Amino acid sequence: MAKAELKTNKKTAFEDSSSLKGTLMSVFFLGIFLVVTWVGVYFLFLDRF
């Protein structure tokens, strides 16, 4: 009788070594840019009001 082999492809370690620090910094810079833009437009509106 043939032996049944139990094949498991479980990965015990997290193998994705990509870093998301660049993505985080890009999002922070985009957020800061948007806030500075909105504040600038708001003060421009107040100046012309």
mmCIF file as Biopython writes it, N, C-alpha, C and O atoms, coordinates in Angstrom:
data_model
#
loop_
_atom_site.group_PDB
_atom_site.id
_atom_site.type_symbol
_atom_site.label_atom_id
_atom_site.label_alt_id
_atom_site.label_comp_id
_atom_site.label_asym_id
_atom_site.label_entity_id
_atom_site.label_seq_id
_atom_site.pdbx_PDB_ins_code
_atom_site.Cartn_x
_atom_site.Cartn_y
_atom_site.Cartn_z
_atom_site.occupancy
_atom_site.B_iso_or_equiv
_atom_site.auth_seq_id
_atom_site.auth_asym_id
_atom_site.pdbx_PDB_model_num
ATOM 1   N N  . MET A ? 1  ? 0.846   -1.174 0.000  1.0 0.0 1  A 1 
ATOM 2   C CA . MET A ? 1  ? 0.000   0.000  0.000  1.0 0.0 1  A 1 
ATOM 3   C C  . MET A ? 1  ? 0.895   1.242  0.000  1.0 0.0 1  A 1 
ATOM 4   O O  . MET A ? 1  ? 1.883   1.290  0.732  1.0 0.0 1  A 1 
ATOM 5   N N  . ALA A ? 2  ? 0.563   2.228  -0.802 1.0 0.0 2  A 1 
ATOM 6   C CA . ALA A ? 2  ? 1.381   3.433  -0.931 1.0 0.0 2  A 1 
ATOM 7   C C  . ALA A ? 2  ? 1.195   4.328  0.277  1.0 0.0 2  A 1 
ATOM 8   O O  . ALA A ? 2  ? 0.106   4.439  0.840  1.0 0.0 2  A 1 
ATOM 9   N N  . LYS A ? 3  ? 2.291   4.963  0.654  1.0 0.0 3  A 1 
ATOM 10  C CA . LYS A ? 3  ? 2.219   5.880  1.782  1.0 0.0 3  A 1 
ATOM 11  C C  . LYS A ? 3  ? 1.684   7.231  1.294  1.0 0.0 3  A 1 
ATOM 12  O O  . LYS A ? 3  ? 2.111   7.752  0.264  1.0 0.0 3  A 1 
ATOM 13  N N  . ALA A ? 4  ? 0.764   7.764  2.040  1.0 0.0 4  A 1 
ATOM 14  C CA . ALA A ? 4  ? 0.211   9.074  1.705  1.0 0.0 4  A 1 
ATOM 15  C C  . ALA A ? 4  ? 1.115   10.148 2.305  1.0 0.0 4  A 1 
ATOM 16  O O  . ALA A ? 4  ? 1.398   10.143 3.503  1.0 0.0 4  A 1 
ATOM 17  N N  . GLU A ? 5  ? 1.552   11.049 1.466  1.0 0.0 5  A 1 
ATOM 18  C CA . GLU A ? 5  ? 2.402   12.130 1.951  1.0 0.0 5  A 1 
ATOM 19  C C  . GLU A ? 5  ? 1.545   13.348 2.253  1.0 0.0 5  A 1 
ATOM 20  O O  . GLU A ? 5  ? 0.716   13.760 1.441  1.0 0.0 5  A 1 
ATOM 21  N N  . LEU A ? 6  ? 1.753   13.899 3.399  1.0 0.0 6  A 1 
ATOM 22  C CA . LEU A ? 6  ? 1.034   15.094 3.795  1.0 0.0 6  A 1 
ATOM 23  C C  . LEU A ? 6  ? 1.902   16.304 3.445  1.0 0.0 6  A 1 
ATOM 24  O O  . LEU A ? 6  ? 2.921   16.566 4.084  1.0 0.0 6  A 1 
ATOM 25  N N  . LYS A ? 7  ? 1.479   17.017 2.433  1.0 0.0 7  A 1 
ATOM 26  C CA . LYS A ? 7  ? 2.246   18.178 1.998  1.0 0.0 7  A 1 
ATOM 27  C C  . LYS A ? 7  ? 1.610   19.448 2.563  1.0 0.0 7  A 1 
ATOM 28  O O  . LYS A ? 7  ? 0.450   19.754 2.290  1.0 0.0 7  A 1 
ATOM 29  N N  . THR A ? 8  ? 2.376   20.158 3.335  1.0 0.0 8  A 1 
ATOM 30  C CA . THR A ? 8  ? 1.888   21.432 3.867  1.0 0.0 8  A 1 
ATOM 31  C C  . THR A ? 8  ? 2.836   22.527 3.408  1.0 0.0 8  A 1 
ATOM 32  O O  . THR A ? 8  ? 4.058   22.402 3.489  1.0 0.0 8  A 1 
ATOM 33  N N  . ASN A ? 9  ? 2.256   23.562 2.941  1.0 0.0 9  A 1 
ATOM 34  C CA . ASN A ? 9  ? 3.044   24.706 2.481  1.0 0.0 9  A 1 
ATOM 35  C C  . ASN A ? 9  ? 2.886   25.884 3.442  1.0 0.0 9  A 1 
ATOM 36  O O  . ASN A ? 9  ? 2.778   27.034 3.017  1.0 0.0 9  A 1 
ATOM 37  N N  . LYS A ? 10 ? 2.873   25.590 4.710  1.0 0.0 10 A 1 
ATOM 38  C CA . LYS A ? 10 ? 2.732   26.653 5.699  1.0 0.0 10 A 1 
ATOM 39  C C  . LYS A ? 10 ? 4.052   27.406 5.822  1.0 0.0 10 A 1 
ATOM 40  O O  . LYS A ? 10 ? 5.120   26.808 5.957  1.0 0.0 10 A 1 
ATOM 41  N N  . LYS A ? 11 ? 3.956   28.698 5.774  1.0 0.0 11 A 1 
ATOM 42  C CA . LYS A ? 11 ? 5.139   29.533 5.948  1.0 0.0 11 A 1 
ATOM 43  C C  . LYS A ? 11 ? 5.126   30.050 7.378  1.0 0.0 11 A 1 
ATOM 44  O O  . LYS A ? 11 ? 4.210   30.765 7.785  1.0 0.0 11 A 1 
ATOM 45  N N  . THR A ? 12 ? 6.125   29.690 8.111  1.0 0.0 12 A 1 
ATOM 46  C CA . THR A ? 12 ? 6.140   30.078 9.516  1.0 0.0 12 A 1 
ATOM 47  C C  . THR A ? 12 ? 6.681   31.491 9.721  1.0 0.0 12 A 1 
ATOM 48  O O  . THR A ? 12 ? 6.338   32.145 10.706 1.0 0.0 12 A 1 
ATOM 49  N N  . ALA A ? 13 ? 7.496   31.954 8.832  1.0 0.0 13 A 1 
ATOM 50  C CA . ALA A ? 13 ? 8.082   33.290 8.975  1.0 0.0 13 A 1 
ATOM 51  C C  . ALA A ? 13 ? 7.487   34.216 7.923  1.0 0.0 13 A 1 
ATOM 52  O O  . ALA A ? 13 ? 7.158   33.791 6.816  1.0 0.0 13 A 1 
ATOM 53  N N  . PHE A ? 14 ? 7.356   35.462 8.277  1.0 0.0 14 A 1 
ATOM 54  C CA . PHE A ? 14 ? 6.853   36.467 7.347  1.0 0.0 14 A 1 
ATOM 55  C C  . PHE A ? 14 ? 7.984   36.815 6.394  1.0 0.0 14 A 1 
ATOM 56  O O  . PHE A ? 14 ? 8.980   37.415 6.797  1.0 0.0 14 A 1 
ATOM 57  N N  . GLU A ? 15 ? 7.831   36.440 5.135  1.0 0.0 15 A 1 
ATOM 58  C CA . GLU A ? 15 ? 8.936   36.560 4.192  1.0 0.0 15 A 1 
ATOM 59  C C  . GLU A ? 15 ? 8.943   37.858 3.393  1.0 0.0 15 A 1 
ATOM 60  O O  . GLU A ? 15 ? 9.877   38.101 2.628  1.0 0.0 15 A 1 
ATOM 61  N N  . ASP A ? 16 ? 7.932   38.688 3.554  1.0 0.0 16 A 1 
ATOM 62  C CA . ASP A ? 16 ? 7.889   39.942 2.816  1.0 0.0 16 A 1 
ATOM 63  C C  . ASP A ? 16 ? 8.814   40.936 3.503  1.0 0.0 16 A 1 
ATOM 64  O O  . ASP A ? 16 ? 8.514   41.427 4.591  1.0 0.0 16 A 1 
ATOM 65  N N  . SER A ? 17 ? 9.925   41.224 2.871  1.0 0.0 17 A 1 
ATOM 66  C CA . SER A ? 17 ? 10.908  42.105 3.501  1.0 0.0 17 A 1 
ATOM 67  C C  . SER A ? 17 ? 10.823  43.534 2.971  1.0 0.0 17 A 1 
ATOM 68  O O  . SER A ? 17 ? 11.713  44.342 3.235  1.0 0.0 17 A 1 
ATOM 69  N N  . SER A ? 18 ? 9.772   43.853 2.232  1.0 0.0 18 A 1 
ATOM 70  C CA . SER A ? 18 ? 9.652   45.214 1.712  1.0 0.0 18 A 1 
ATOM 71  C C  . SER A ? 18 ? 9.297   46.164 2.851  1.0 0.0 18 A 1 
ATOM 72  O O  . SER A ? 18 ? 8.560   45.815 3.773  1.0 0.0 18 A 1 
ATOM 73  N N  . SER A ? 19 ? 9.833   47.353 2.758  1.0 0.0 19 A 1 
ATOM 74  C CA . SER A ? 19 ? 9.608   48.346 3.795  1.0 0.0 19 A 1 
ATOM 75  C C  . SER A ? 19 ? 8.590   49.364 3.309  1.0 0.0 19 A 1 
ATOM 76  O O  . SER A ? 19 ? 8.601   49.763 2.145  1.0 0.0 19 A 1 
ATOM 77  N N  . LEU A ? 20 ? 7.716   49.777 4.204  1.0 0.0 20 A 1 
ATOM 78  C CA . LEU A ? 20 ? 6.694   50.756 3.853  1.0 0.0 20 A 1 
ATOM 79  C C  . LEU A ? 20 ? 7.049   52.146 4.369  1.0 0.0 20 A 1 
ATOM 80  O O  . LEU A ? 20 ? 6.194   53.031 4.406  1.0 0.0 20 A 1 
ATOM 81  N N  . LYS A ? 21 ? 8.303   52.344 4.767  1.0 0.0 21 A 1 
ATOM 82  C CA . LYS A ? 21 ? 8.704   53.652 5.275  1.0 0.0 21 A 1 
ATOM 83  C C  . LYS A ? 21 ? 8.625   54.718 4.189  1.0 0.0 21 A 1 
ATOM 84  O O  . LYS A ? 21 ? 8.233   55.851 4.468  1.0 0.0 21 A 1 
ATOM 85  N N  . GLY A ? 22 ? 8.988   54.378 2.961  1.0 0.0 22 A 1 
ATOM 86  C CA . GLY A ? 22 ? 8.905   55.334 1.862  1.0 0.0 22 A 1 
ATOM 87  C C  . GLY A ? 22 ? 7.472   55.723 1.575  1.0 0.0 22 A 1 
ATOM 88  O O  . GLY A ? 22 ? 7.182   56.884 1.288  1.0 0.0 22 A 1 
ATOM 89  N N  . THR A ? 23 ? 6.580   54.761 1.653  1.0 0.0 23 A 1 
ATOM 90  C CA . THR A ? 23 ? 5.157   55.041 1.441  1.0 0.0 23 A 1 
ATOM 91  C C  . THR A ? 23 ? 4.630   55.952 2.529  1.0 0.0 23 A 1 
ATOM 92  O O  . THR A ? 23 ? 3.882   56.889 2.250  1.0 0.0 23 A 1 
ATOM 93  N N  . LEU A ? 24 ? 5.014   55.684 3.770  1.0 0.0 24 A 1 
ATOM 94  C CA . LEU A ? 24 ? 4.574   56.515 4.883  1.0 0.0 24 A 1 
ATOM 95  C C  . LEU A ? 24 ? 5.066   57.946 4.735  1.0 0.0 24 A 1 
ATOM 96  O O  . LEU A ? 24 ? 4.312   58.892 4.962  1.0 0.0 24 A 1 
ATOM 97  N N  . MET A ? 25 ? 6.326   58.108 4.358  1.0 0.0 25 A 1 
ATOM 98  C CA . MET A ? 25 ? 6.870   59.456 4.179  1.0 0.0 25 A 1 
ATOM 99  C C  . MET A ? 25 ? 6.177   60.178 3.027  1.0 0.0 25 A 1 
ATOM 100 O O  . MET A ? 25 ? 5.921   61.378 3.120  1.0 0.0 25 A 1 
ATOM 101 N N  . SER A ? 26 ? 5.872   59.470 1.949  1.0 0.0 26 A 1 
ATOM 102 C CA . SER A ? 26 ? 5.169   60.084 0.818  1.0 0.0 26 A 1 
ATOM 103 C C  . SER A ? 26 ? 3.781   60.557 1.241  1.0 0.0 26 A 1 
ATOM 104 O O  . SER A ? 26 ? 3.347   61.643 0.858  1.0 0.0 26 A 1 
ATOM 105 N N  . VAL A ? 27 ? 3.094   59.748 2.023  1.0 0.0 27 A 1 
ATOM 106 C CA . VAL A ? 27 ? 1.754   60.141 2.489  1.0 0.0 27 A 1 
ATOM 107 C C  . VAL A ? 27 ? 1.850   61.347 3.420  1.0 0.0 27 A 1 
ATOM 108 O O  . VAL A ? 27 ? 1.021   62.254 3.348  1.0 0.0 27 A 1 
ATOM 109 N N  . PHE A ? 28 ? 2.867   61.360 4.301  1.0 0.0 28 A 1 
ATOM 110 C CA . PHE A ? 28 ? 3.049   62.513 5.179  1.0 0.0 28 A 1 
ATOM 111 C C  . PHE A ? 28 ? 3.321   63.783 4.375  1.0 0.0 28 A 1 
ATOM 112 O O  . PHE A ? 28 ? 2.738   64.831 4.652  1.0 0.0 28 A 1 
ATOM 113 N N  . PHE A ? 29 ? 4.199   63.693 3.388  1.0 0.0 29 A 1 
ATOM 114 C CA . PHE A ? 29 ? 4.502   64.875 2.573  1.0 0.0 29 A 1 
ATOM 115 C C  . PHE A ? 29 ? 3.273   65.343 1.803  1.0 0.0 29 A 1 
ATOM 116 O O  . PHE A ? 29 ? 3.041   66.546 1.688  1.0 0.0 29 A 1 
ATOM 117 N N  . LEU A ? 30 ? 2.492   64.426 1.282  1.0 0.0 30 A 1 
ATOM 118 C CA . LEU A ? 30 ? 1.279   64.798 0.569  1.0 0.0 30 A 1 
ATOM 119 C C  . LEU A ? 30 ? 0.282   65.458 1.511  1.0 0.0 30 A 1 
ATOM 120 O O  . LEU A ? 30 ? -0.357  66.447 1.152  1.0 0.0 30 A 1 
ATOM 121 N N  . GLY A ? 31 ? 0.150   64.911 2.712  1.0 0.0 31 A 1 
ATOM 122 C CA . GLY A ? 31 ? -0.758  65.503 3.698  1.0 0.0 31 A 1 
ATOM 123 C C  . GLY A ? 31 ? -0.322  66.896 4.107  1.0 0.0 31 A 1 
ATOM 124 O O  . GLY A ? 31 ? -1.144  67.807 4.204  1.0 0.0 31 A 1 
ATOM 125 N N  . ILE A ? 32 ? 0.969   67.063 4.348  1.0 0.0 32 A 1 
ATOM 126 C CA . ILE A ? 32 ? 1.481   68.389 4.719  1.0 0.0 32 A 1 
ATOM 127 C C  . ILE A ? 32 ? 1.251   69.376 3.581  1.0 0.0 32 A 1 
ATOM 128 O O  . ILE A ? 32 ? 0.854   70.517 3.819  1.0 0.0 32 A 1 
ATOM 129 N N  . PHE A ? 33 ? 1.497   68.946 2.353  1.0 0.0 33 A 1 
ATOM 130 C CA . PHE A ? 33 ? 1.270   69.816 1.191  1.0 0.0 33 A 1 
ATOM 131 C C  . PHE A ? 33 ? -0.192  70.240 1.105  1.0 0.0 33 A 1 
ATOM 132 O O  . PHE A ? 33 ? -0.484  71.408 0.849  1.0 0.0 33 A 1 
ATOM 133 N N  . LEU A ? 34 ? -1.110  69.301 1.315  1.0 0.0 34 A 1 
ATOM 134 C CA . LEU A ? 34 ? -2.534  69.634 1.244  1.0 0.0 34 A 1 
ATOM 135 C C  . LEU A ? 34 ? -2.942  70.598 2.355  1.0 0.0 34 A 1 
ATOM 136 O O  . LEU A ? 34 ? -3.718  71.523 2.114  1.0 0.0 34 A 1 
ATOM 137 N N  . VAL A ? 35 ? -2.433  70.394 3.561  1.0 0.0 35 A 1 
ATOM 138 C CA . VAL A ? 35 ? -2.773  71.286 4.668  1.0 0.0 35 A 1 
ATOM 139 C C  . VAL A ? 35 ? -2.222  72.680 4.417  1.0 0.0 35 A 1 
ATOM 140 O O  . VAL A ? 35 ? -2.929  73.666 4.629  1.0 0.0 35 A 1 
ATOM 141 N N  . VAL A ? 36 ? -0.971  72.785 3.970  1.0 0.0 36 A 1 
ATOM 142 C CA . VAL A ? 36 ? -0.371  74.093 3.686  1.0 0.0 36 A 1 
ATOM 143 C C  . VAL A ? 36 ? -1.141  74.799 2.565  1.0 0.0 36 A 1 
ATOM 144 O O  . VAL A ? 36 ? -1.349  76.010 2.621  1.0 0.0 36 A 1 
ATOM 145 N N  . THR A ? 37 ? -1.557  74.045 1.558  1.0 0.0 37 A 1 
ATOM 146 C CA . THR A ? 37 ? -2.315  74.637 0.455  1.0 0.0 37 A 1 
ATOM 147 C C  . THR A ? 37 ? -3.650  75.184 0.948  1.0 0.0 37 A 1 
ATOM 148 O O  . THR A ? 37 ? -4.027  76.308 0.616  1.0 0.0 37 A 1 
ATOM 149 N N  . TRP A ? 38 ? -4.369  74.379 1.750  1.0 0.0 38 A 1 
ATOM 150 C CA . TRP A ? 38 ? -5.664  74.830 2.254  1.0 0.0 38 A 1 
ATOM 151 C C  . TRP A ? 38 ? -5.519  76.038 3.173  1.0 0.0 38 A 1 
ATOM 152 O O  . TRP A ? 38 ? -6.336  76.957 3.114  1.0 0.0 38 A 1 
ATOM 153 N N  . VAL A ? 39 ? -4.502  76.053 4.014  1.0 0.0 39 A 1 
ATOM 154 C CA . VAL A ? 39 ? -4.282  77.200 4.900  1.0 0.0 39 A 1 
ATOM 155 C C  . VAL A ? 39 ? -3.940  78.433 4.072  1.0 0.0 39 A 1 
ATOM 156 O O  . VAL A ? 39 ? -4.410  79.529 4.375  1.0 0.0 39 A 1 
ATOM 157 N N  . GLY A ? 40 ? -3.135  78.269 3.044  1.0 0.0 40 A 1 
ATOM 158 C CA . GLY A ? 40 ? -2.803  79.403 2.170  1.0 0.0 40 A 1 
ATOM 159 C C  . GLY A ? 40 ? -4.026  79.955 1.462  1.0 0.0 40 A 1 
ATOM 160 O O  . GLY A ? 40 ? -4.193  81.171 1.370  1.0 0.0 40 A 1 
ATOM 161 N N  . VAL A ? 41 ? -4.871  79.087 0.969  1.0 0.0 41 A 1 
ATOM 162 C CA . VAL A ? 41 ? -6.092  79.547 0.295  1.0 0.0 41 A 1 
ATOM 163 C C  . VAL A ? 41 ? -7.025  80.227 1.297  1.0 0.0 41 A 1 
ATOM 164 O O  . VAL A ? 41 ? -7.669  81.224 0.972  1.0 0.0 41 A 1 
ATOM 165 N N  . TYR A ? 42 ? -7.094  79.689 2.508  1.0 0.0 42 A 1 
ATOM 166 C CA . TYR A ? 42 ? -7.951  80.288 3.536  1.0 0.0 42 A 1 
ATOM 167 C C  . TYR A ? 42 ? -7.484  81.704 3.886  1.0 0.0 42 A 1 
ATOM 168 O O  . TYR A ? 42 ? -8.297  82.624 3.981  1.0 0.0 42 A 1 
ATOM 169 N N  . PHE A ? 43 ? -6.156  81.876 4.079  1.0 0.0 43 A 1 
ATOM 170 C CA . PHE A ? 43 ? -5.649  83.211 4.384  1.0 0.0 43 A 1 
ATOM 171 C C  . PHE A ? 43 ? -5.797  84.148 3.193  1.0 0.0 43 A 1 
ATOM 172 O O  . PHE A ? 43 ? -6.015  85.346 3.377  1.0 0.0 43 A 1 
ATOM 173 N N  . LEU A ? 44 ? -5.682  83.631 1.991  1.0 0.0 44 A 1 
ATOM 174 C CA . LEU A ? 44 ? -5.921  84.450 0.819  1.0 0.0 44 A 1 
ATOM 175 C C  . LEU A ? 44 ? -7.373  84.917 0.771  1.0 0.0 44 A 1 
ATOM 176 O O  . LEU A ? 44 ? -7.654  86.062 0.417  1.0 0.0 44 A 1 
ATOM 177 N N  . PHE A ? 45 ? -8.292  84.023 1.130  1.0 0.0 45 A 1 
ATOM 178 C CA . PHE A ? 45 ? -9.708  84.377 1.197  1.0 0.0 45 A 1 
ATOM 179 C C  . PHE A ? 45 ? -9.942  85.453 2.266  1.0 0.0 45 A 1 
ATOM 180 O O  . PHE A ? 45 ? -10.678 86.412 2.032  1.0 0.0 45 A 1 
ATOM 181 N N  . LEU A ? 46 ? -9.309  85.290 3.446  1.0 0.0 46 A 1 
ATOM 182 C CA . LEU A ? 46 ? -9.488  86.283 4.496  1.0 0.0 46 A 1 
ATOM 183 C C  . LEU A ? 46 ? -8.905  87.636 4.105  1.0 0.0 46 A 1 
ATOM 184 O O  . LEU A ? 46 ? -9.452  88.678 4.464  1.0 0.0 46 A 1 
ATOM 185 N N  . ASP A ? 47 ? -7.802  87.618 3.375  1.0 0.0 47 A 1 
ATOM 186 C CA . ASP A ? 47 ? -7.160  88.862 2.949  1.0 0.0 47 A 1 
ATOM 187 C C  . ASP A ? 47 ? -8.024  89.609 1.951  1.0 0.0 47 A 1 
ATOM 188 O O  . ASP A ? 47 ? -8.064  90.839 1.977  1.0 0.0 47 A 1 
ATOM 189 N N  . ARG A ? 48 ? -8.705  88.910 1.088  1.0 0.0 48 A 1 
ATOM 190 C CA . ARG A ? 48 ? -9.529  89.559 0.056  1.0 0.0 48 A 1 
ATOM 191 C C  . ARG A ? 48 ? -10.955 89.802 0.506  1.0 0.0 48 A 1 
ATOM 192 O O  . ARG A ? 48 ? -11.732 90.425 -0.217 1.0 0.0 48 A 1 
ATOM 193 N N  . PHE A ? 49 ? -11.312 89.324 1.685  1.0 0.0 49 A 1 
ATOM 194 C CA . PHE A ? 49 ? -12.676 89.496 2.201  1.0 0.0 49 A 1 
ATOM 195 C C  . PHE A ? 49 ? -12.775 90.872 2.745  1.0 0.0 49 A 1 
ATOM 196 O O  . PHE A ? 49 ? -13.830 91.266 3.242  1.0 0.0 49 A 1 
#
